[in-house]
């Protein structure tokens, strides 16, 4: 491990706005943020550009970036401290453990900003909009809470739309090309490090905002798997 990473790991452990694998957090986030304002998560936040950007835009709400990589979290956490953004924090942990850190209904919204699209069909269950993860989000979100996906991956965008249609989830916004609009909202103008890289080389940024129902999603993974296999077959032909 490089010296710079080691220094960041050591420093991030001293940051008051960062928690690493904490215990006894469900119901206690008001102590961390020193208020009872609504909580929005940025999952797989990387350097936390969205958590910080949203924190600037909405001072009366709390934002929590979640990621496993402490050296990446360091970047956003440092910036939040420098700007005195008391409504921005970071949680270092695995995404699939998110249900252990919050009470039911404790989270208002979730942002997925340029997550790994896990392009291989065999990795589909690792996509953060797979029903497996949506069920985890349901455990901690308020009924009618919003999920936001911003991605440059046409595959992940298409996959998420399949999931939305399969489970009949209410869509609030569906923008195929964010920057092709006449006006772009302040929220969607926030850019992440990965967005600037255009890893998918699609020259487009897709955005979806949808709602999750209060009742658990039924098991429809077999139908989703058929769609994935058909897509894989089309790519090979």
N, C-alpha and C positions, 0 to 999 in steps of 0.2 A: 504494500500500500504506500502511495506517495506521501511525502512529508506534508504537503498541503492538505491532503485528506485527513491525515492524523491530527493536524492542528485544528481543522474544522470540527472533527468529531469531539475533540477535547473541549473546544469552545462552546459548541452547541449544547453540551450538557450543563453549561452554566447559565444559559439563556432562560429568563423567567417566562418567556412566551412559548417554550417548547417542553412537551412532555414525551418521555420515551417509555413505552410499554407501561403506562401507569396502572395502578389498581384503584378500585373503589370509585370510579368516575361516574357511573350511571346516576343521573340526578344531581350531580355535583358540579356541573359546568358553570353554574352561576358563581361558584367560588373562584374558579379559574379566571373568568372574565369580569368578575366583580359586578355583574348585573344579570338580569333575567331576560335579556333581549333574544330574539329568534336566532337560531344557529344555522348557518349554511356550511356545508362541507365541500372542499375541493379534494376529490379522491385521486390518488396517484398524482399529486400536485407538483412533483418535480421541484423546481425552484420557487414555486408558490406565487407565480405572477398573478394568477387570478384571485387568490385569497387576498393578496396585498391590494390589487387593483379594485376589487369589490369593497374592501375595507375603506379605501379612500372615498368611494362613491356613496357608501351607505354607513355613516358613522353610528346610526342607531341600531345596527344589526351586528352580530358576531360572525366571524369567518374563521374556519379551521381547516388548514391544509393538512392532508394525511398522506404520508409516503413512508417507505421503508428506508430510503437512502438518506442518512443523516447529513452527509456532505452537501446534498442538494437542498435539503430543508434549511441548512445554514444560511443560504443566500437570501431566501424570503424572510426568514426570522430576523436576520441582521437588518434588512431594509425596514421591516416593520418597527424594530426598536429605534432605528435612526430617525424614523418619521413619527415616532410616538403614537403609533397606531395600536391603542390598547384593545381594540376590538378584533385584532388579528392574532391568531395563535397557530401552533403546529403540533401535530401528533405523529410520533414515529411508531408505526406498527404495520402489520400486514392488513390489506384491505379485507381479506376474508375473515378477519377477527373483529370487524367494525361493530358487530352486534354486541360485543362484550363491554363496550365503552359508553353506551347510551341507553337511557330508558326508552320505553315505547313512547313515541310522539315527541321526543326531545329534539329532533332535527326537522327543520322546515324545508330545506332545499338541498339538492346535491348537484354539484358541477363535475362533469367528466371532461377535462380539457386535454385533447390530444393524447388519449390513453393509447397504449400499445394495442394495435388492431388485431394482433394474434392471427395473422393471415392464413395459417395452415388450418384446414378443416378440423384436424385432430385437436387443435388448440382452442376451438370455438368456446368451450366452457370457461375459458379464462378471459373472455371478452367482458368488459365491465358493464355491458348492457345485456348480457345473457340472463335468462330467467333465474338462473342460480343466484346471481348477484342482486337482481331486482327483488327477490324474496328477502335477502339480507337487508336491503334498504327499507323494505316494508316494515321490518321489525322495529326500526328506530325512527321512522318518519311520521309526521302528522298526517292524518288522512287528507288526501288531496294535495300532498306535497309535490313539488316540481322536481323533475330530473332534467338537467341540461346537458346535452352532448355537443361539443364543438370538436370537429375532426377534419383532417385533410384526407382521410382514407375513404374512398368511395365504397370499399368493401364493408367497412364498419358502419358507415351511414346506411347502406342498403340492408345490412343485417339487422340493424336496430329498427328500421322501418318494418321489416318482416316480423320482428318480435311485437312491435306496437300493433300491427294488424292482426296477428295471431291471437293476441290477448285483448284486442279491442280496447286499447288504452287511449284516453282522450289526448289529442295532439293540440297544443297551444300554438306552436310555431314550427314550421318546416321550411327552412331556407336552404335551397340547394347550393347557392353561391353567395355567401355573405357579402363579399366586397363588390358584387355586381349590382347591389341595390343602390338606389339614388341616395338614400341616407342610411347610415349604419349607426345603431344605437351605441351609447357610451359603453354599455356593458359588453357588446360584441367587438368593440374597438380595442379592448384589452388583448394584448398579444403575449403568447408564451414563447419561450426559447425554441420549442419544437416547431411552433408555427412558422417562425422565421426560416427554419431549415427546409420546410416543404419536403419532408422525407418521402411522402407518397408521390411527389412530383406530379400532383394533380392540378396545380395552379388554381385550386378551388378550396374554399373552406366551407364545410357543411355545418348546419346547426339544426338541432331538434330540441324542442321543449315539450315534455309530455308529463302526464300525471299518473300516479300509481293508485289503484283502488285500495280501500281499507282491508278487504278480504284477501287472503293469500291467493297467489296465482295458481291456477290448476296445472296439472302435469300435461303439457302439450309438446314436450321436447321431441317426441318421435316425429311430429309434423315438421318441426324446425329442422331436424336432422335430414329429412327428405329434401328440403329446400337447399341445405348446405351441400348435400351430395349431388344434386342437380347442377348447382353452380360449379362445383369441382369438375363434373363431367363436361360442362360447357367449355371450361377453360382448357381442358385437355384436347377437345375436338377441334 
